[in-house]
């Protein structure tokens, strides 16, 4: 059985808390806001804007039920409606979903494939890294596990094989990629790119 992408232990203040986007069902191990303060963060799967006081959008549950009935596993980001882009804010989500034509289009669209393959792995790798990485930073979280593995392997290459790193050193490397190094570290550990013994971390 394949594990979700977020399988690593999160090194934060609330390691066992989980947040689920109320629109697409994407799971986070901690809320995307800090200290109970509202934010302008967005869901990295469907792009819906939310904050501390987010509420269920009009028609969300009805849309999700129809989507599931049509055979689309809504809760997995690999099966997003094909015209959705991570990081794209939908400032009028309820209005979009209330449009019968838009809903019909999304419900009739075939699910995205579970894994993208390419006859030229190096070209595919370059295309994925170019799409998700900008100026040495992780711009968007990949939507599929296959793309995640390419990105995580690239990030892990910043650690020298055989070198034992302390947590502060690991955080310095990962901060260059993302503002929440604990999140990246959890994903790297959970997917076998980094191992640790509670004192040191090393590339596998």
N, C-alpha and C positions, 0 to 999 in steps of 0.2 A: 504494500500500500504506500503510495507516494505521500510524503509529508508536505504540509504547507510550506511556503517559502519562509515564513517567520517561525522557525522551529528553535532558535537559539534562546538562551536565557538572556533577558535584557538587564543590563547593568544600570538600573535607574532606581528612583525612589519607590516605585510601585511595580516591582517585577511581575506581579501576578494579575494586574489589572488589564482588562481588555476593553477596547472600544470598537464598535461596529458601525460603519457608515449606514445611516438609516435609508439611504437611497439604493446603493448597489450591494450592500452587505459585505464590503471589504473589511477585513479584520485588522486591527492594530492592537499591540500588546499594551499600549498606554494611550491616553487621549492625546490629540495633537495640539492641545492648548496646555499651558503651564500655569500652575498656581491658581486655577479657577478663574483666570482672566480670559474674557472673550478674545477671539483672534479672528483674523481674516484667512486662516488656513483653509485648504481645500482637500477633499478626498483625492488621494493620489491614483485611485482607480477610475472613478467616474467624473472627477472634476467638480463635484458639487461643493459650493462654499458653505462652510458651517463654522460655528463657534461654540462657546460655553453654553449658551442658551438655545442651541439649535432645536428645532421642533420638526415633527414629521411633516413632510411636504404634502400638499393636497394630492390625493390619488396615488401616493407611493405604493401603498399595500395592494391596491387593485392592479396597478401596473406590474408589480412583482409577481402576483398570482397568475396573471395572464402570461407573463414571460416564462414562468416555470411550467405552466400548462402547455406551452408551445415547445417544450423540450430544451429550453435554454437554462443551464445551471447558473442562475444569476449570481450566486455568492462567490463564484470563482472569477478573478480578474481576467483569466484567459478568454472568457466568453463575454467580454464587454460588447455592447452594440458596436459595430465596426466603425461608425463615424465619431466615436468618442475618443478624445485625446487626453492623456494624463496631463494635469496641470492647466487644462482649459476651464476657466470658470464659467459656469452657466448661471448668469445673473437672473434669468427668468425661467428656472427649471419648471415650476408648476405650469406656466403658460405653454411651454414646449410640450409637456406630456399631456396636456389637455387637448392638444390638437389631434384629432382622430387620424389624420393622414400620417402624421409623424409617428404615432403609436403603431399604426398598421405597418408602416415601413420597418420599424424596429422589430416587431413581432414576426415579420416574414423573413427577416434577414437570417441567413445561416450562421450558426455559431462559428466563432473563429477557431482555427485548428489549435490543438493542444500544444503543438510544437512546430516551429518553423525550421525547415531544413534547407540546405543550399548545396548545390553541386560544387561550389567553391567556398569552403569553410573560412578561409582567410578573408575573402571579400565580404562574407556575411558578418564576420567578427568586426571588420572595419566599419561596416554600415551600422551595426548595432551600437558600437562605441561612439560613432559620430552622432547618432541620434539621441543618445541619453547623456553623453558627457559634453560639457561646454567649458573650455578654458581650464581644464584640469579639475572641474567640479562635476558632481553628479546632479544634472539638471532635473531629471525626472526619474521616478522609480519605474523600472520596466514592468510591462503588463503580463508577461509570460515567464514561466520558470526558465525556459530555454534562454531567453534574453538575459534574465537575472544571472544565470551561470556564467555567461560571457562577461558581463559587467563585474561580477564578484571576482572572477579569475584575474581580471585586469587590475582591480583594486588590490587584491592580495599580492600581486607581483611587486608592489611597493615595499614589501617586507623581504629581507634577504633570507634565503634558505639557510637553515642551521643556526640562525641568530636568535637568541632568547631576548625578548623585549619585555620591559616593565609596562604596566598599564599606562603610565603617563606618556611613554614613548609611543605606544599604540595609538592613544588619543591624538597625539600630535600628527601622526600620519593620516588618520582618518578625518581629522578636522579639515584637512586640505580638500577633502572630497565632499563633506556634508557637515552641516551645523550641529548635528546630533550624532557624535561618534559612537555613543553607546548603542544606538539603533543599528548602525552599520556593523559594529563588532558582533552584536547578537546574531545578525544574519550570516556573517562570515563564519562564526563558530557553528551555528546551526546547520550549515551546509558543508561543513568539513574543510573549509579553506584555512581556518586558524584553529589551533588547539591551545589549551592552557592547563596549568596545574595550580591555579589560584594565586600564583606568585609571578609567573612568567607566561608569555604568549609567544607562539612561534608558528611560522607558516608550514603547512603540511606538505 
